[in-house]
Amino acid sequence: MTEILKEKANEAMVDEIMIADFYPTQSSRLNAMKLLAAEFKLNSIKENYDK
C-alpha cells in the first residue's frame, strides 16, 4: 500500500497526500491512522512531543 500511495503522489507531482476515511468509530479511525503511520515509518505526535 505504501508504494502505491507514493507512486500516485509522484504521478500527481505532489509531496503531500490527504486520506479521507469513513470508519464508524473514533477508535477504529485512530487504529487505521496508527497502521498507516507505521507503514510510512512515522512517529506519533505524542512521541514527537516527548523528545
LUMDOZA-572073 format. One record per residue: x, y negated, z of N, C-alpha, C in turn. Coordinates in pm, whole numbers, plus 50000, padded with zeros to 5 digits. Layout:
<sites>
[[X Y Z] [X Y Z] [X Y Z]] ...
</sites>
This chain:
<sites>
[[50082 50120 50000] [50000 50000 50000] [50086 49874 50000]] [[50193 49876 50078] [50281 49759 50086] [50336 49723 49949]] [[50382 49823 49877] [50441 49798 49745] [50336 49743 49648]] [[50215 49793 49656] [50108 49743 49568] [50081 49596 49595]] [[50070 49560 49722] [50045 49420 49757] [50160 49330 49713]] [[50283 49376 49731] [50399 49298 49688] [50400 49282 49536]] [[50367 49388 49463] [50361 49381 49316] [50255 49282 49271]] [[50139 49286 49334] [50031 49193 49297] [50072 49049 49325]] [[50140 49026 49436] [50187 48891 49468] [50290 48845 49365]] [[50380 48933 49325] [50479 48898 49222] [50411 48868 49089]] [[50314 48949 49051] [50241 48927 48926] [50171 48792 48926]] [[50118 48753 49041] [50046 48626 49052] [50141 48508 49079]] [[50271 48538 49096] [50373 48438 49123] [50341 48357 49249]] [[50306 48429 49357] [50278 48366 49486] [50367 48430 49591]] [[50391 48356 49699] [50472 48412 49806] [50391 48441 49932]] [[50261 48419 49924] [50171 48450 50034] [50047 48519 49979]] [[49989 48607 50061] [49862 48668 50024] [49766 48652 50141]] [[49638 48650 50109] [49535 48642 50213] [49451 48768 50202]] [[49426 48830 50315] [49349 48953 50318] [49218 48927 50391]] [[49108 48956 50323] [48976 48945 50384] [48935 49084 50428]] [[48885 49093 50549] [48841 49224 50597] [48694 49218 50636]] [[48634 49333 50641] [48491 49342 50671] [48466 49449 50777]] [[48555 49454 50876] [48539 49552 50983] [48427 49507 51076]] [[48353 49602 51132] [48236 49566 51212] [48267 49512 51353]] [[48385 49545 51406] [48417 49501 51541] [48552 49431 51545]] [[48570 49350 51646] [48697 49281 51662] [48811 49380 51688]] [[48785 49485 51763] [48890 49582 51793] [48933 49658 51667]] [[48840 49690 51579] [48878 49758 51455] [48955 49663 51363]] [[48917 49537 51364] [48988 49436 51285] [49131 49420 51336]] [[49146 49412 51467] [49279 49399 51527] [49366 49520 51496]] [[49308 49638 51505] [49381 49760 51474] [49428 49759 51328]] [[49343 49718 51237] [49380 49712 51095] [49493 49613 51072]] [[49489 49498 51139] [49594 49399 51123] [49726 49448 51183]] [[49718 49522 51292] [49839 49581 51352] [49902 49682 51256]] [[49820 49764 51193] [49871 49862 51097] [49934 49793 50977]] [[49870 49688 50929] [49924 49614 50816] [50055 49546 50853]] [[50061 49487 50971] [50184 49423 51018] [50296 49525 51029]] [[50265 49643 51076] [50367 49748 51086] [50419 49786 50948]] [[50330 49794 50850] [50372 49828 50714] [50468 49724 50657]] [[50443 49596 50691] [50529 49488 50643] [50644 49459 50739]] [[50655 49540 50845] [50760 49526 50946] [50760 49386 51008]] [[50641 49341 51047] [50624 49211 51111] [50607 49231 51261]] [[50647 49132 51339] [50625 49134 51484] [50490 49073 51515]] [[50435 49109 51628] [50310 49047 51670] [50338 48906 51719]] [[50236 48823 51725] [50252 48686 51775] [50303 48689 51918]] [[50250 48778 52000] [50293 48787 52139] [50442 48819 52147]] [[50489 48911 52065] [50631 48946 52066] [50716 48825 52029]] [[50668 48743 51936] [50744 48624 51895] [50752 48523 52009]] [[50646 48509 52087] [50646 48413 52198] [50726 48462 52317]] [[50742 48593 52330] [50816 48647 52442] [50966 48628 52429]] [[51012 48594 52310] [51157 48579 52288] [51210 48448 52341]] 
</sites>
